[in-house]
Amino acid sequence: MSKPAAKRHTAALPKDKKKAHRKSAAQAPTTRTIKHRREKGSPLHQARASAQRPSHTESKQARAIAMLRAPGGATIEALMRVTGWQPHSVRGFLAGVIRKKLGLNLVSTAADNGRVYRIAEAARTESAA
């Protein structure tokens, strides 16, 4: 034997009070202010749009590549500080993006402060080009 489904009970307001409540809610002034829309072609809109979006050269990937192109190279710890990535993400970036996707020649050397990675100038071999 199963129980019958419970019925939903509405508030016990008389019909005339329900109508009055609906009217007052519909006529209530809104507290939201309407912001003026800017035209997309206006100089103010263009200035705000460029300020909101970082340019492509300021990306984490671009900063990491700039560090790797430096003569001293960069360690995984240094790349972690600049990008905010975890160590496994930095290693994946080095293998997947730098070596495979971009085809750059990534050279690593052992140093006192850990392994140092840098991008060699002869980035592509002649067979790959």
Distance bins in CASP14 RR format, pairs under 12 A and 6 or more apart:
PFRMAT RR
TARGET T0000
AUTHOR 0000-0000-0000
RMODE 2
METHOD distances of the structure
MODEL  1
10 18 0 0 0 0 1 0 0 0 0 0 0
11 17 0 0 0 0 1 0 0 0 0 0 0
11 18 0 0 0 0 1 0 0 0 0 0 0
11 21 0 0 0 0 1 0 0 0 0 0 0
12 18 0 0 0 0 0 1 0 0 0 0 0
13 19 0 0 0 0 1 0 0 0 0 0 0
13 20 0 0 0 0 1 0 0 0 0 0 0
13 21 1 0 0 1 0 0 0 0 0 0 0
13 22 0 0 0 0 0 1 0 0 0 0 0
14 20 0 0 0 0 1 0 0 0 0 0 0
14 21 0 0 0 0 0 1 0 0 0 0 0
15 21 0 0 0 0 0 1 0 0 0 0 0
15 22 0 0 0 0 0 1 0 0 0 0 0
16 22 0 0 0 0 0 1 0 0 0 0 0
16 23 0 0 0 0 0 1 0 0 0 0 0
17 23 0 0 0 0 0 1 0 0 0 0 0
17 24 0 0 0 0 0 1 0 0 0 0 0
18 24 0 0 0 0 0 1 0 0 0 0 0
18 25 0 0 0 0 0 1 0 0 0 0 0
19 25 0 0 0 0 0 1 0 0 0 0 0
19 26 0 0 0 0 0 1 0 0 0 0 0
20 26 0 0 0 0 0 1 0 0 0 0 0
20 27 0 0 0 0 0 1 0 0 0 0 0
21 27 0 0 0 0 0 1 0 0 0 0 0
21 28 0 0 0 0 0 1 0 0 0 0 0
22 28 0 0 0 0 0 1 0 0 0 0 0
36 42 0 0 0 0 0 1 0 0 0 0 0
36 44 0 0 0 0 0 1 0 0 0 0 0
36 45 0 0 0 0 0 1 0 0 0 0 0
37 44 0 0 0 0 0 1 0 0 0 0 0
37 45 0 0 0 0 1 0 0 0 0 0 0
38 44 1 0 1 0 0 0 0 0 0 0 0
38 45 1 0 1 0 0 0 0 0 0 0 0
38 46 0 0 0 0 1 0 0 0 0 0 0
38 47 0 0 0 0 0 1 0 0 0 0 0
38 48 1 0 0 1 0 0 0 0 0 0 0
38 49 0 0 0 0 1 0 0 0 0 0 0
39 45 1 0 0 1 0 0 0 0 0 0 0
39 46 0 0 0 0 0 1 0 0 0 0 0
39 48 0 0 0 0 0 1 0 0 0 0 0
39 49 0 0 0 0 0 1 0 0 0 0 0
40 46 0 0 0 0 1 0 0 0 0 0 0
40 48 0 0 0 0 0 1 0 0 0 0 0
40 49 0 0 0 0 1 0 0 0 0 0 0
41 47 0 0 0 0 0 1 0 0 0 0 0
41 48 0 0 0 0 0 1 0 0 0 0 0
41 49 0 0 0 0 1 0 0 0 0 0 0
42 48 0 0 0 0 1 0 0 0 0 0 0
42 49 0 0 0 0 0 1 0 0 0 0 0
43 49 0 0 0 0 0 1 0 0 0 0 0
43 50 0 0 0 0 0 1 0 0 0 0 0
44 50 0 0 0 0 0 1 0 0 0 0 0
44 51 0 0 0 0 0 1 0 0 0 0 0
45 51 0 0 0 0 0 1 0 0 0 0 0
45 52 0 0 0 0 0 1 0 0 0 0 0
46 52 0 0 0 0 0 1 0 0 0 0 0
46 53 0 0 0 0 0 1 0 0 0 0 0
47 53 0 0 0 0 0 1 0 0 0 0 0
49 55 0 0 0 0 0 1 0 0 0 0 0
50 58 0 0 0 0 0 1 0 0 0 0 0
53 59 0 0 0 0 0 1 0 0 0 0 0
54 60 0 0 0 0 1 0 0 0 0 0 0
54 61 0 0 0 0 0 1 0 0 0 0 0
54 62 0 0 0 0 1 0 0 0 0 0 0
54 63 0 0 0 0 0 1 0 0 0 0 0
55 62 0 0 0 0 1 0 0 0 0 0 0
56 62 1 0 0 1 0 0 0 0 0 0 0
56 63 0 0 0 0 0 1 0 0 0 0 0
56 65 0 0 0 0 0 1 0 0 0 0 0
57 63 0 0 0 0 1 0 0 0 0 0 0
57 65 0 0 0 0 0 1 0 0 0 0 0
57 66 0 0 0 0 1 0 0 0 0 0 0
58 66 0 0 0 0 0 1 0 0 0 0 0
58 82 0 0 0 0 0 1 0 0 0 0 0
59 65 0 0 0 0 1 0 0 0 0 0 0
59 66 0 0 0 0 0 1 0 0 0 0 0
59 82 0 0 0 0 0 1 0 0 0 0 0
59 83 0 0 0 0 1 0 0 0 0 0 0
59 93 0 0 0 0 0 1 0 0 0 0 0
59 97 0 0 0 0 0 1 0 0 0 0 0
60 66 0 0 0 0 0 1 0 0 0 0 0
60 67 0 0 0 0 0 1 0 0 0 0 0
60 79 0 0 0 0 1 0 0 0 0 0 0
60 80 0 0 0 0 0 1 0 0 0 0 0
60 81 0 0 0 0 0 1 0 0 0 0 0
60 82 1 0 0 1 0 0 0 0 0 0 0
60 83 1 0 1 0 0 0 0 0 0 0 0
60 84 1 0 0 1 0 0 0 0 0 0 0
60 85 1 0 0 1 0 0 0 0 0 0 0
60 89 0 0 0 0 0 1 0 0 0 0 0
60 90 0 0 0 0 0 1 0 0 0 0 0
60 93 0 0 0 0 1 0 0 0 0 0 0
60 97 0 0 0 0 0 1 0 0 0 0 0
61 67 0 0 0 0 0 1 0 0 0 0 0
61 68 0 0 0 0 0 1 0 0 0 0 0
61 79 0 0 0 0 0 1 0 0 0 0 0
61 82 0 0 0 0 0 1 0 0 0 0 0
61 83 0 0 0 0 1 0 0 0 0 0 0
61 85 0 0 0 0 0 1 0 0 0 0 0
61 89 0 0 0 0 0 1 0 0 0 0 0
61 90 0 0 0 0 0 1 0 0 0 0 0
61 92 0 0 0 0 0 1 0 0 0 0 0
61 93 1 0 0 1 0 0 0 0 0 0 0
61 94 0 0 0 0 0 1 0 0 0 0 0
61 96 0 0 0 0 0 1 0 0 0 0 0
61 97 1 0 0 1 0 0 0 0 0 0 0
61 98 0 0 0 0 1 0 0 0 0 0 0
61 101 0 0 0 0 0 1 0 0 0 0 0
61 102 0 0 0 0 1 0 0 0 0 0 0
62 68 0 0 0 0 0 1 0 0 0 0 0
62 69 0 0 0 0 0 1 0 0 0 0 0
62 82 0 0 0 0 0 1 0 0 0 0 0
62 83 0 0 0 0 0 1 0 0 0 0 0
62 97 0 0 0 0 0 1 0 0 0 0 0
62 102 0 0 0 0 0 1 0 0 0 0 0
63 69 0 0 0 0 0 1 0 0 0 0 0
63 70 0 0 0 0 0 1 0 0 0 0 0
63 74 0 0 0 0 0 1 0 0 0 0 0
63 78 0 0 0 0 0 1 0 0 0 0 0
63 79 0 0 0 0 1 0 0 0 0 0 0
63 81 0 0 0 0 0 1 0 0 0 0 0
63 82 1 0 1 0 0 0 0 0 0 0 0
63 83 1 0 0 1 0 0 0 0 0 0 0
63 84 0 0 0 0 0 1 0 0 0 0 0
63 85 0 0 0 0 0 1 0 0 0 0 0
63 93 0 0 0 0 0 1 0 0 0 0 0
64 70 0 0 0 0 0 1 0 0 0 0 0
64 73 0 0 0 0 0 1 0 0 0 0 0
64 74 1 0 0 1 0 0 0 0 0 0 0
64 75 0 0 0 0 0 1 0 0 0 0 0
64 76 0 0 0 0 0 1 0 0 0 0 0
64 78 0 0 0 0 1 0 0 0 0 0 0
64 79 1 0 1 0 0 0 0 0 0 0 0
64 80 0 0 0 0 1 0 0 0 0 0 0
64 81 0 0 0 0 0 1 0 0 0 0 0
64 82 1 0 0 1 0 0 0 0 0 0 0
64 83 1 0 1 0 0 0 0 0 0 0 0
64 84 0 0 0 0 0 1 0 0 0 0 0
64 85 0 0 0 0 1 0 0 0 0 0 0
64 89 0 0 0 0 0 1 0 0 0 0 0
64 90 1 0 0 1 0 0 0 0 0 0 0
64 91 0 0 0 0 0 1 0 0 0 0 0
64 92 0 0 0 0 0 1 0 0 0 0 0
64 93 1 0 0 1 0 0 0 0 0 0 0
64 94 0 0 0 0 1 0 0 0 0 0 0
64 97 0 0 0 0 1 0 0 0 0 0 0
64 98 0 0 0 0 1 0 0 0 0 0 0
64 102 0 0 0 0 0 1 0 0 0 0 0
64 104 0 0 0 0 0 1 0 0 0 0 0
64 106 0 0 0 0 0 1 0 0 0 0 0
64 117 0 0 0 0 1 0 0 0 0 0 0
64 118 0 0 0 0 0 1 0 0 0 0 0
64 119 0 0 0 0 0 1 0 0 0 0 0
65 73 0 0 0 0 0 1 0 0 0 0 0
65 74 0 0 0 0 1 0 0 0 0 0 0
65 79 0 0 0 0 0 1 0 0 0 0 0
65 82 0 0 0 0 0 1 0 0 0 0 0
65 83 0 0 0 0 0 1 0 0 0 0 0
65 93 0 0 0 0 1 0 0 0 0 0 0
65 94 0 0 0 0 0 1 0 0 0 0 0
65 97 0 0 0 0 1 0 0 0 0 0 0
65 98 1 0 0 1 0 0 0 0 0 0 0
65 101 0 0 0 0 0 1 0 0 0 0 0
65 102 0 0 0 0 1 0 0 0 0 0 0
65 103 0 0 0 0 0 1 0 0 0 0 0
65 104 0 0 0 0 1 0 0 0 0 0 0
65 106 0 0 0 0 0 1 0 0 0 0 0
65 117 0 0 0 0 0 1 0 0 0 0 0
65 118 0 0 0 0 0 1 0 0 0 0 0
65 119 1 0 0 1 0 0 0 0 0 0 0
65 123 0 0 0 0 0 1 0 0 0 0 0
66 73 0 0 0 0 0 1 0 0 0 0 0
66 74 0 0 0 0 1 0 0 0 0 0 0
66 78 0 0 0 0 0 1 0 0 0 0 0
66 79 0 0 0 0 0 1 0 0 0 0 0
66 82 0 0 0 0 1 0 0 0 0 0 0
66 83 0 0 0 0 0 1 0 0 0 0 0
66 118 0 0 0 0 0 1 0 0 0 0 0
66 119 0 0 0 0 1 0 0 0 0 0 0
67 73 1 0 0 1 0 0 0 0 0 0 0
67 74 1 0 1 0 0 0 0 0 0 0 0
67 75 0 0 0 0 1 0 0 0 0 0 0
67 76 0 0 0 0 0 1 0 0 0 0 0
67 77 0 0 0 0 0 1 0 0 0 0 0
67 78 1 0 0 1 0 0 0 0 0 0 0
67 79 1 0 0 1 0 0 0 0 0 0 0
67 80 0 0 0 0 0 1 0 0 0 0 0
67 81 0 0 0 0 0 1 0 0 0 0 0
67 82 1 0 0 1 0 0 0 0 0 0 0
67 83 0 0 0 0 1 0 0 0 0 0 0
67 90 0 0 0 0 0 1 0 0 0 0 0
67 93 0 0 0 0 0 1 0 0 0 0 0
67 94 0 0 0 0 0 1 0 0 0 0 0
67 98 0 0 0 0 0 1 0 0 0 0 0
67 116 0 0 0 0 0 1 0 0 0 0 0
67 117 0 0 0 0 1 0 0 0 0 0 0
67 118 0 0 0 0 1 0 0 0 0 0 0
67 119 0 0 0 0 1 0 0 0 0 0 0
68 74 1 0 1 0 0 0 0 0 0 0 0
68 75 0 0 0 0 0 1 0 0 0 0 0
68 76 0 0 0 0 0 1 0 0 0 0 0
68 78 0 0 0 0 1 0 0 0 0 0 0
68 79 1 0 0 1 0 0 0 0 0 0 0
68 82 0 0 0 0 0 1 0 0 0 0 0
68 83 0 0 0 0 0 1 0 0 0 0 0
68 90 0 0 0 0 0 1 0 0 0 0 0
68 93 0 0 0 0 1 0 0 0 0 0 0
68 94 0 0 0 0 1 0 0 0 0 0 0
68 97 0 0 0 0 0 1 0 0 0 0 0
68 98 1 0 0 1 0 0 0 0 0 0 0
68 99 0 0 0 0 0 1 0 0 0 0 0
68 102 0 0 0 0 0 1 0 0 0 0 0
68 104 0 0 0 0 1 0 0 0 0 0 0
68 105 0 0 0 0 0 1 0 0 0 0 0
68 106 1 0 0 1 0 0 0 0 0 0 0
68 107 0 0 0 0 1 0 0 0 0 0 0
68 108 0 0 0 0 0 1 0 0 0 0 0
68 116 0 0 0 0 1 0 0 0 0 0 0
68 117 1 0 0 1 0 0 0 0 0 0 0
68 118 1 0 1 0 0 0 0 0 0 0 0
68 119 1 0 1 0 0 0 0 0 0 0 0
68 120 0 0 0 0 1 0 0 0 0 0 0
68 121 0 0 0 0 0 1 0 0 0 0 0
68 123 0 0 0 0 0 1 0 0 0 0 0
69 98 0 0 0 0 0 1 0 0 0 0 0
69 102 0 0 0 0 0 1 0 0 0 0 0
69 104 0 0 0 0 1 0 0 0 0 0 0
69 105 0 0 0 0 0 1 0 0 0 0 0
69 106 0 0 0 0 0 1 0 0 0 0 0
69 107 0 0 0 0 0 1 0 0 0 0 0
69 117 0 0 0 0 0 1 0 0 0 0 0
69 118 1 0 0 1 0 0 0 0 0 0 0
69 119 1 0 1 0 0 0 0 0 0 0 0
69 120 0 0 0 0 1 0 0 0 0 0 0
69 121 0 0 0 0 1 0 0 0 0 0 0
69 123 0 0 0 0 1 0 0 0 0 0 0
70 78 0 0 0 0 0 1 0 0 0 0 0
70 79 0 0 0 0 0 1 0 0 0 0 0
70 82 0 0 0 0 0 1 0 0 0 0 0
70 116 0 0 0 0 0 1 0 0 0 0 0
70 117 0 0 0 0 0 1 0 0 0 0 0
70 118 1 0 0 1 0 0 0 0 0 0 0
70 119 0 0 0 0 1 0 0 0 0 0 0
71 107 0 0 0 0 0 1 0 0 0 0 0
71 116 0 0 0 0 0 1 0 0 0 0 0
71 118 1 0 0 1 0 0 0 0 0 0 0
71 119 0 0 0 0 0 1 0 0 0 0 0
71 120 0 0 0 0 0 1 0 0 0 0 0
71 121 0 0 0 0 0 1 0 0 0 0 0
72 78 0 0 0 0 0 1 0 0 0 0 0
72 107 0 0 0 0 0 1 0 0 0 0 0
72 109 0 0 0 0 1 0 0 0 0 0 0
72 111 0 0 0 0 1 0 0 0 0 0 0
72 113 0 0 0 0 0 1 0 0 0 0 0
72 116 1 0 0 1 0 0 0 0 0 0 0
72 117 0 0 0 0 1 0 0 0 0 0 0
72 118 1 0 0 1 0 0 0 0 0 0 0
72 119 0 0 0 0 0 1 0 0 0 0 0
72 120 0 0 0 0 0 1 0 0 0 0 0
73 79 0 0 0 0 1 0 0 0 0 0 0
73 94 0 0 0 0 0 1 0 0 0 0 0
73 106 0 0 0 0 0 1 0 0 0 0 0
73 107 0 0 0 0 1 0 0 0 0 0 0
73 108 0 0 0 0 1 0 0 0 0 0 0
73 109 0 0 0 0 1 0 0 0 0 0 0
73 111 0 0 0 0 1 0 0 0 0 0 0
73 113 0 0 0 0 0 1 0 0 0 0 0
73 114 0 0 0 0 0 1 0 0 0 0 0
73 115 0 0 0 0 0 1 0 0 0 0 0
73 116 1 0 1 0 0 0 0 0 0 0 0
73 117 1 0 0 1 0 0 0 0 0 0 0
73 118 1 1 0 0 0 0 0 0 0 0 0
73 119 0 0 0 0 1 0 0 0 0 0 0
73 120 0 0 0 0 0 1 0 0 0 0 0
74 80 0 0 0 0 1 0 0 0 0 0 0
74 81 0 0 0 0 1 0 0 0 0 0 0
74 82 0 0 0 0 1 0 0 0 0 0 0
74 83 0 0 0 0 0 1 0 0 0 0 0
74 90 0 0 0 0 1 0 0 0 0 0 0
74 93 0 0 0 0 0 1 0 0 0 0 0
74 94 0 0 0 0 1 0 0 0 0 0 0
74 98 0 0 0 0 0 1 0 0 0 0 0
74 106 0 0 0 0 0 1 0 0 0 0 0
74 107 0 0 0 0 0 1 0 0 0 0 0
74 108 0 0 0 0 0 1 0 0 0 0 0
74 109 0 0 0 0 0 1 0 0 0 0 0
74 111 0 0 0 0 0 1 0 0 0 0 0
74 113 0 0 0 0 0 1 0 0 0 0 0
74 114 0 0 0 0 0 1 0 0 0 0 0
74 115 0 0 0 0 0 1 0 0 0 0 0
74 116 1 0 0 1 0 0 0 0 0 0 0
74 117 1 0 1 0 0 0 0 0 0 0 0
74 118 1 0 0 1 0 0 0 0 0 0 0
74 119 0 0 0 0 1 0 0 0 0 0 0
75 81 0 0 0 0 1 0 0 0 0 0 0
75 82 0 0 0 0 0 1 0 0 0 0 0
75 87 0 0 0 0 0 1 0 0 0 0 0
75 90 0 0 0 0 1 0 0 0 0 0 0
75 91 0 0 0 0 0 1 0 0 0 0 0
75 94 0 0 0 0 0 1 0 0 0 0 0
75 108 0 0 0 0 1 0 0 0 0 0 0
75 109 0 0 0 0 0 1 0 0 0 0 0
75 110 0 0 0 0 0 1 0 0 0 0 0
75 111 1 0 0 1 0 0 0 0 0 0 0
75 112 0 0 0 0 0 1 0 0 0 0 0
75 113 1 0 0 1 0 0 0 0 0 0 0
75 114 1 0 1 0 0 0 0 0 0 0 0
75 115 1 0 0 1 0 0 0 0 0 0 0
75 116 1 0 1 0 0 0 0 0 0 0 0
75 117 1 0 0 1 0 0 0 0 0 0 0
75 118 0 0 0 0 0 1 0 0 0 0 0
76 82 0 0 0 0 0 1 0 0 0 0 0
76 83 0 0 0 0 0 1 0 0 0 0 0
76 84 0 0 0 0 0 1 0 0 0 0 0
76 85 0 0 0 0 1 0 0 0 0 0 0
76 86 0 0 0 0 0 1 0 0 0 0 0
76 87 1 0 1 0 0 0 0 0 0 0 0
76 88 0 0 0 0 1 0 0 0 0 0 0
76 89 0 0 0 0 0 1 0 0 0 0 0
76 90 1 0 1 0 0 0 0 0 0 0 0
76 91 1 0 0 1 0 0 0 0 0 0 0
76 92 0 0 0 0 0 1 0 0 0 0 0
76 93 0 0 0 0 0 1 0 0 0 0 0
76 94 0 0 0 0 1 0 0 0 0 0 0
76 108 0 0 0 0 1 0 0 0 0 0 0
76 111 0 0 0 0 0 1 0 0 0 0 0
76 113 0 0 0 0 0 1 0 0 0 0 0
76 114 0 0 0 0 1 0 0 0 0 0 0
76 115 1 0 0 1 0 0 0 0 0 0 0
76 116 0 0 0 0 1 0 0 0 0 0 0
76 117 1 0 0 1 0 0 0 0 0 0 0
77 83 0 0 0 0 0 1 0 0 0 0 0
77 84 0 0 0 0 0 1 0 0 0 0 0
77 85 0 0 0 0 0 1 0 0 0 0 0
77 86 0 0 0 0 0 1 0 0 0 0 0
77 87 0 0 0 0 1 0 0 0 0 0 0
77 90 0 0 0 0 1 0 0 0 0 0 0
77 91 0 0 0 0 0 1 0 0 0 0 0
77 111 0 0 0 0 0 1 0 0 0 0 0
77 113 0 0 0 0 1 0 0 0 0 0 0
77 114 0 0 0 0 1 0 0 0 0 0 0
77 115 0 0 0 0 1 0 0 0 0 0 0
77 116 0 0 0 0 0 1 0 0 0 0 0
77 117 0 0 0 0 0 1 0 0 0 0 0
78 84 0 0 0 0 0 1 0 0 0 0 0
78 85 0 0 0 0 0 1 0 0 0 0 0
78 87 0 0 0 0 0 1 0 0 0 0 0
78 90 0 0 0 0 1 0 0 0 0 0 0
78 111 0 0 0 0 0 1 0 0 0 0 0
78 113 0 0 0 0 1 0 0 0 0 0 0
78 114 0 0 0 0 0 1 0 0 0 0 0
78 115 0 0 0 0 0 1 0 0 0 0 0
78 116 0 0 0 0 1 0 0 0 0 0 0
78 117 0 0 0 0 1 0 0 0 0 0 0
78 118 0 0 0 0 0 1 0 0 0 0 0
79 85 1 0 0 1 0 0 0 0 0 0 0
79 86 0 0 0 0 0 1 0 0 0 0 0
79 87 0 0 0 0 1 0 0 0 0 0 0
79 89 0 0 0 0 1 0 0 0 0 0 0
79 90 1 0 1 0 0 0 0 0 0 0 0
79 91 0 0 0 0 1 0 0 0 0 0 0
79 92 0 0 0 0 0 1 0 0 0 0 0
79 93 1 0 0 1 0 0 0 0 0 0 0
79 94 0 0 0 0 1 0 0 0 0 0 0
79 97 0 0 0 0 0 1 0 0 0 0 0
79 98 0 0 0 0 0 1 0 0 0 0 0
79 115 0 0 0 0 0 1 0 0 0 0 0
79 116 0 0 0 0 0 1 0 0 0 0 0
79 117 1 0 0 1 0 0 0 0 0 0 0
79 118 0 0 0 0 0 1 0 0 0 0 0
80 86 1 0 0 1 0 0 0 0 0 0 0
80 87 1 0 0 1 0 0 0 0 0 0 0
80 88 0 0 0 0 0 1 0 0 0 0 0
80 89 0 0 0 0 1 0 0 0 0 0 0
80 90 1 0 1 0 0 0 0 0 0 0 0
80 91 0 0 0 0 0 1 0 0 0 0 0
80 93 0 0 0 0 0 1 0 0 0 0 0
80 94 0 0 0 0 0 1 0 0 0 0 0
81 87 0 0 0 0 0 1 0 0 0 0 0
81 90 0 0 0 0 0 1 0 0 0 0 0
82 90 0 0 0 0 1 0 0 0 0 0 0
82 93 0 0 0 0 0 1 0 0 0 0 0
83 89 1 0 0 1 0 0 0 0 0 0 0
83 90 1 0 0 1 0 0 0 0 0 0 0
83 92 0 0 0 0 0 1 0 0 0 0 0
83 93 0 0 0 0 1 0 0 0 0 0 0
83 94 0 0 0 0 0 1 0 0 0 0 0
83 97 0 0 0 0 0 1 0 0 0 0 0
84 90 0 0 0 0 1 0 0 0 0 0 0
84 93 0 0 0 0 0 1 0 0 0 0 0
85 91 0 0 0 0 1 0 0 0 0 0 0
85 92 0 0 0 0 1 0 0 0 0 0 0
85 93 1 0 0 1 0 0 0 0 0 0 0
85 94 0 0 0 0 0 1 0 0 0 0 0
85 97 0 0 0 0 0 1 0 0 0 0 0
86 92 0 0 0 0 0 1 0 0 0 0 0
86 93 0 0 0 0 0 1 0 0 0 0 0
87 93 0 0 0 0 0 1 0 0 0 0 0
87 94 0 0 0 0 0 1 0 0 0 0 0
87 115 0 0 0 0 0 1 0 0 0 0 0
88 94 0 0 0 0 0 1 0 0 0 0 0
88 95 0 0 0 0 0 1 0 0 0 0 0
89 95 0 0 0 0 0 1 0 0 0 0 0
89 96 0 0 0 0 0 1 0 0 0 0 0
89 97 0 0 0 0 0 1 0 0 0 0 0
90 96 0 0 0 0 0 1 0 0 0 0 0
90 97 0 0 0 0 0 1 0 0 0 0 0
90 98 0 0 0 0 0 1 0 0 0 0 0
90 115 0 0 0 0 0 1 0 0 0 0 0
90 117 0 0 0 0 1 0 0 0 0 0 0
91 97 0 0 0 0 0 1 0 0 0 0 0
91 98 0 0 0 0 0 1 0 0 0 0 0
91 99 0 0 0 0 0 1 0 0 0 0 0
91 106 0 0 0 0 0 1 0 0 0 0 0
91 108 0 0 0 0 0 1 0 0 0 0 0
91 115 0 0 0 0 0 1 0 0 0 0 0
91 117 0 0 0 0 1 0 0 0 0 0 0
92 98 0 0 0 0 1 0 0 0 0 0 0
92 99 0 0 0 0 1 0 0 0 0 0 0
92 100 0 0 0 0 1 0 0 0 0 0 0
92 101 0 0 0 0 0 1 0 0 0 0 0
92 106 0 0 0 0 0 1 0 0 0 0 0
92 117 0 0 0 0 0 1 0 0 0 0 0
93 99 0 0 0 0 1 0 0 0 0 0 0
93 100 0 0 0 0 0 1 0 0 0 0 0
93 101 0 0 0 0 1 0 0 0 0 0 0
93 102 0 0 0 0 0 1 0 0 0 0 0
93 104 0 0 0 0 0 1 0 0 0 0 0
93 106 0 0 0 0 0 1 0 0 0 0 0
93 117 0 0 0 0 0 1 0 0 0 0 0
94 100 0 0 0 0 1 0 0 0 0 0 0
94 101 0 0 0 0 0 1 0 0 0 0 0
94 102 0 0 0 0 0 1 0 0 0 0 0
94 103 0 0 0 0 0 1 0 0 0 0 0
94 104 0 0 0 0 1 0 0 0 0 0 0
94 105 0 0 0 0 0 1 0 0 0 0 0
94 106 1 0 0 1 0 0 0 0 0 0 0
94 107 0 0 0 0 0 1 0 0 0 0 0
94 108 0 0 0 0 1 0 0 0 0 0 0
94 115 0 0 0 0 0 1 0 0 0 0 0
94 116 0 0 0 0 0 1 0 0 0 0 0
94 117 1 0 0 1 0 0 0 0 0 0 0
94 118 0 0 0 0 0 1 0 0 0 0 0
94 119 0 0 0 0 1 0 0 0 0 0 0
95 101 0 0 0 0 1 0 0 0 0 0 0
95 102 0 0 0 0 0 1 0 0 0 0 0
95 103 0 0 0 0 0 1 0 0 0 0 0
95 104 0 0 0 0 0 1 0 0 0 0 0
95 106 0 0 0 0 1 0 0 0 0 0 0
95 108 0 0 0 0 0 1 0 0 0 0 0
95 117 0 0 0 0 0 1 0 0 0 0 0
96 102 0 0 0 0 1 0 0 0 0 0 0
96 103 0 0 0 0 1 0 0 0 0 0 0
96 104 0 0 0 0 0 1 0 0 0 0 0
96 106 0 0 0 0 1 0 0 0 0 0 0
97 103 0 0 0 0 1 0 0 0 0 0 0
97 104 0 0 0 0 1 0 0 0 0 0 0
97 106 0 0 0 0 0 1 0 0 0 0 0
97 119 0 0 0 0 0 1 0 0 0 0 0
98 104 1 0 1 0 0 0 0 0 0 0 0
98 105 0 0 0 0 1 0 0 0 0 0 0
98 106 1 0 1 0 0 0 0 0 0 0 0
98 107 0 0 0 0 0 1 0 0 0 0 0
98 108 0 0 0 0 0 1 0 0 0 0 0
98 117 0 0 0 0 1 0 0 0 0 0 0
98 118 0 0 0 0 0 1 0 0 0 0 0
98 119 1 0 0 1 0 0 0 0 0 0 0
98 120 0 0 0 0 0 1 0 0 0 0 0
98 123 0 0 0 0 1 0 0 0 0 0 0
99 105 0 0 0 0 1 0 0 0 0 0 0
99 106 1 0 1 0 0 0 0 0 0 0 0
99 107 0 0 0 0 0 1 0 0 0 0 0
99 108 0 0 0 0 0 1 0 0 0 0 0
99 117 0 0 0 0 0 1 0 0 0 0 0
99 119 0 0 0 0 1 0 0 0 0 0 0
99 120 0 0 0 0 0 1 0 0 0 0 0
99 123 0 0 0 0 0 1 0 0 0 0 0
99 124 0 0 0 0 0 1 0 0 0 0 0
99 128 0 0 0 0 0 1 0 0 0 0 0
100 106 0 0 0 0 0 1 0 0 0 0 0
100 128 0 0 0 0 0 1 0 0 0 0 0
102 119 0 0 0 0 1 0 0 0 0 0 0
102 123 0 0 0 0 1 0 0 0 0 0 0
102 124 0 0 0 0 1 0 0 0 0 0 0
102 128 0 0 0 0 0 1 0 0 0 0 0
103 119 0 0 0 0 1 0 0 0 0 0 0
103 120 0 0 0 0 0 1 0 0 0 0 0
103 122 0 0 0 0 0 1 0 0 0 0 0
103 123 1 0 0 1 0 0 0 0 0 0 0
103 124 1 0 0 1 0 0 0 0 0 0 0
103 125 0 0 0 0 1 0 0 0 0 0 0
103 128 1 0 0 1 0 0 0 0 0 0 0
103 129 0 0 0 0 0 1 0 0 0 0 0
104 117 0 0 0 0 0 1 0 0 0 0 0
104 118 0 0 0 0 0 1 0 0 0 0 0
104 119 1 0 1 0 0 0 0 0 0 0 0
104 120 0 0 0 0 1 0 0 0 0 0 0
104 121 0 0 0 0 0 1 0 0 0 0 0
104 122 0 0 0 0 1 0 0 0 0 0 0
104 123 1 0 1 0 0 0 0 0 0 0 0
104 124 1 0 0 1 0 0 0 0 0 0 0
104 125 0 0 0 0 0 1 0 0 0 0 0
104 128 0 0 0 0 0 1 0 0 0 0 0
105 117 0 0 0 0 0 1 0 0 0 0 0
105 118 0 0 0 0 1 0 0 0 0 0 0
105 119 1 0 0 1 0 0 0 0 0 0 0
105 120 1 0 1 0 0 0 0 0 0 0 0
105 121 0 0 0 0 1 0 0 0 0 0 0
105 122 1 0 0 1 0 0 0 0 0 0 0
105 123 1 0 1 0 0 0 0 0 0 0 0
105 124 1 0 0 1 0 0 0 0 0 0 0
105 125 0 0 0 0 1 0 0 0 0 0 0
105 128 0 0 0 0 1 0 0 0 0 0 0
106 115 0 0 0 0 0 1 0 0 0 0 0
106 116 0 0 0 0 0 1 0 0 0 0 0
106 117 1 0 0 1 0 0 0 0 0 0 0
106 118 1 0 0 1 0 0 0 0 0 0 0
106 119 1 0 0 1 0 0 0 0 0 0 0
106 120 1 0 0 1 0 0 0 0 0 0 0
106 122 0 0 0 0 0 1 0 0 0 0 0
106 123 0 0 0 0 1 0 0 0 0 0 0
107 115 0 0 0 0 0 1 0 0 0 0 0
107 116 0 0 0 0 1 0 0 0 0 0 0
107 117 1 0 0 1 0 0 0 0 0 0 0
107 118 1 0 1 0 0 0 0 0 0 0 0
107 119 1 0 0 1 0 0 0 0 0 0 0
107 120 1 0 1 0 0 0 0 0 0 0 0
107 121 0 0 0 0 0 1 0 0 0 0 0
107 122 0 0 0 0 1 0 0 0 0 0 0
107 123 0 0 0 0 0 1 0 0 0 0 0
108 114 0 0 0 0 1 0 0 0 0 0 0
108 115 1 0 1 0 0 0 0 0 0 0 0
108 116 1 0 0 1 0 0 0 0 0 0 0
108 117 1 0 1 0 0 0 0 0 0 0 0
108 118 1 0 0 1 0 0 0 0 0 0 0
108 119 0 0 0 0 0 1 0 0 0 0 0
108 120 0 0 0 0 0 1 0 0 0 0 0
109 115 1 0 0 1 0 0 0 0 0 0 0
109 116 1 0 1 0 0 0 0 0 0 0 0
109 117 0 0 0 0 1 0 0 0 0 0 0
109 118 1 0 0 1 0 0 0 0 0 0 0
109 120 0 0 0 0 0 1 0 0 0 0 0
110 116 1 0 0 1 0 0 0 0 0 0 0
110 117 0 0 0 0 0 1 0 0 0 0 0
111 117 0 0 0 0 0 1 0 0 0 0 0
111 118 0 0 0 0 0 1 0 0 0 0 0
122 128 0 0 0 0 0 1 0 0 0 0 0
122 129 0 0 0 0 0 1 0 0 0 0 0
123 129 0 0 0 0 1 0 0 0 0 0 0
END
